[in-house]
């Protein structure tokens, strides 16, 4: 019951006052399945891209973080080819930083920030991380190409 009430409140707040470049909605009839879109930020290689994400809200939410993954392929050191995201707020302590006070809106904003500022020191994709650190121009070129190919409007 607590999960459903909280989710309804979060979704109506997201609909009324979405963070810039982010939208989120219920997917179908299941309250525990959400979809989101994040627009690639200006002055990033993801600019003008529209990235779709899937959010699965666990039974124990908000005491357990939602599972979020990219459905749109993205060239990024912290996001793997299955769309999984390496971000501390998506994991429970002690390895993660999830807290029940965080919301889906906060998580999506954190993912949007990670897109703009990758963390090459905690990669899921070691080769992309190395490219980001040592050949940033090539990384930017490939990330732009992927964005145009997979996330174009």
C-alpha positions as CSV (number, residue, x, y, z in Angstrom):
1,X,0.0,0.0,0.0
2,X,2.8,2.4,0.9
3,X,4.5,1.8,-2.4
4,X,1.4,2.5,-4.5
5,X,0.5,5.7,-2.6
6,X,4.1,7.0,-2.8
7,X,4.3,6.1,-6.5
8,X,1.1,7.9,-7.3
9,X,2.3,11.0,-5.5
10,X,5.7,10.9,-7.3
11,X,4.1,10.4,-10.7
12,X,1.7,13.3,-10.3
13,X,4.5,15.5,-9.1
14,X,6.6,14.4,-12.1
15,X,3.7,15.2,-14.4
16,X,3.0,18.6,-12.9
17,X,6.6,19.7,-12.4
18,X,9.0,17.5,-14.3
19,X,12.8,18.2,-14.1
20,X,14.0,19.9,-17.3
21,X,14.5,17.4,-20.1
22,X,12.9,14.5,-18.2
23,X,9.5,12.8,-18.4
24,X,8.1,9.7,-16.7
25,X,4.9,7.8,-16.9
26,X,3.2,4.5,-16.0
27,X,3.7,1.8,-18.6
28,X,0.5,-0.1,-19.2
29,X,-1.7,-1.2,-16.3
30,X,1.1,-2.2,-13.9
31,X,1.9,0.3,-11.3
32,X,5.4,-1.2,-10.8
33,X,6.5,-0.6,-14.4
34,X,7.3,2.9,-15.5
35,X,8.9,4.4,-18.6
36,X,11.0,7.6,-18.7
37,X,12.6,9.7,-21.3
38,X,15.7,11.8,-20.8
39,X,16.7,14.4,-23.4
40,X,20.5,14.6,-24.0
41,X,21.9,17.8,-22.5
42,X,23.1,20.8,-24.4
43,X,26.9,20.8,-25.0
44,X,27.2,17.1,-24.5
45,X,27.6,14.4,-27.2
46,X,24.1,13.3,-26.4
47,X,22.6,16.7,-27.3
48,X,19.3,16.4,-29.3
49,X,19.0,12.7,-28.4
50,X,15.9,11.2,-26.8
51,X,16.8,8.3,-24.5
52,X,14.1,5.8,-23.3
53,X,14.5,4.1,-20.0
54,X,12.6,1.4,-18.2
55,X,11.9,1.6,-14.4
56,X,10.9,-1.4,-12.4
57,X,9.7,-0.5,-8.9
58,X,10.4,-3.3,-6.4
59,X,7.9,-4.5,-3.8
60,X,9.9,-3.0,-1.0
61,X,10.1,0.5,-2.6
62,X,11.0,3.1,-1.1
63,X,13.2,0.9,1.1
64,X,14.8,-0.6,-2.0
65,X,15.8,1.4,-5.1
66,X,14.0,0.9,-8.4
67,X,15.8,-1.0,-11.2
68,X,16.4,1.5,-14.0
69,X,18.0,0.7,-17.4
70,X,18.4,2.4,-20.7
71,X,16.3,1.0,-23.6
72,X,18.0,3.3,-26.1
73,X,21.6,2.3,-26.8
74,X,24.1,4.9,-25.5
75,X,27.9,5.1,-25.8
76,X,28.9,5.8,-22.2
77,X,31.5,4.5,-19.7
78,X,29.0,4.0,-16.9
79,X,26.2,2.3,-19.0
80,X,26.7,-1.1,-20.5
81,X,25.3,-2.7,-23.7
82,X,22.3,-4.1,-21.7
83,X,21.4,-0.6,-20.5
84,X,22.5,-1.2,-16.9
85,X,23.7,2.0,-15.1
86,X,26.6,2.2,-12.7
87,X,25.5,4.9,-10.3
88,X,25.7,4.8,-6.5
89,X,22.2,6.0,-5.8
90,X,20.8,3.0,-7.6
91,X,22.4,0.6,-5.1
92,X,21.7,-0.1,-1.5
93,X,24.3,0.7,1.2
94,X,27.0,-0.3,2.0
95,X,28.2,-0.2,-1.6
96,X,25.5,2.2,-2.8
97,X,24.0,5.5,-1.6
98,X,20.2,4.7,-1.9
99,X,18.0,6.2,0.8
100,X,14.2,6.0,1.1
101,X,14.1,9.8,1.0
102,X,15.3,9.8,-2.7
103,X,12.6,9.8,-5.4
104,X,12.4,8.6,-9.0
105,X,12.6,12.2,-10.1
106,X,15.9,12.5,-8.1
107,X,17.2,9.3,-9.7
108,X,16.4,10.4,-13.2
109,X,18.1,13.8,-12.6
110,X,21.1,12.0,-11.3
111,X,21.2,9.8,-14.5
112,X,20.9,12.9,-16.6
113,X,23.8,14.4,-14.7
114,X,25.9,11.2,-15.2
115,X,25.2,11.5,-18.9
116,X,26.7,15.0,-18.9
117,X,29.5,14.1,-16.6
118,X,30.7,10.5,-16.9
119,X,32.6,8.9,-14.1
120,X,35.5,7.1,-15.8
121,X,36.9,5.9,-12.5
122,X,33.9,3.6,-11.8
123,X,33.1,2.2,-15.3
124,X,30.9,-0.6,-16.5
125,X,32.6,-0.4,-19.9
126,X,36.3,-0.4,-19.4
127,X,37.2,0.2,-23.1
128,X,34.9,3.3,-23.3
129,X,36.2,4.6,-20.0
130,X,39.8,4.3,-21.2
131,X,38.8,6.1,-24.4
132,X,37.1,8.8,-22.4
133,X,40.3,9.3,-20.3
134,X,42.9,9.1,-23.0
135,X,41.3,10.0,-26.3
136,X,38.4,12.2,-25.4
137,X,37.9,13.5,-29.0
138,X,37.3,9.9,-30.3
139,X,35.0,9.2,-27.4
140,X,33.0,12.4,-28.2
141,X,32.8,11.5,-31.9
142,X,31.6,7.9,-31.2
143,X,29.1,9.1,-28.5
144,X,27.6,11.6,-31.0
145,X,27.4,9.0,-33.7
146,X,25.6,6.6,-31.4
147,X,23.2,9.4,-30.3
148,X,22.4,10.2,-34.0
149,X,21.9,6.5,-34.9
150,X,20.0,5.3,-31.8
151,X,18.4,8.4,-30.1
152,X,17.7,10.7,-33.1
153,X,14.4,12.5,-32.9
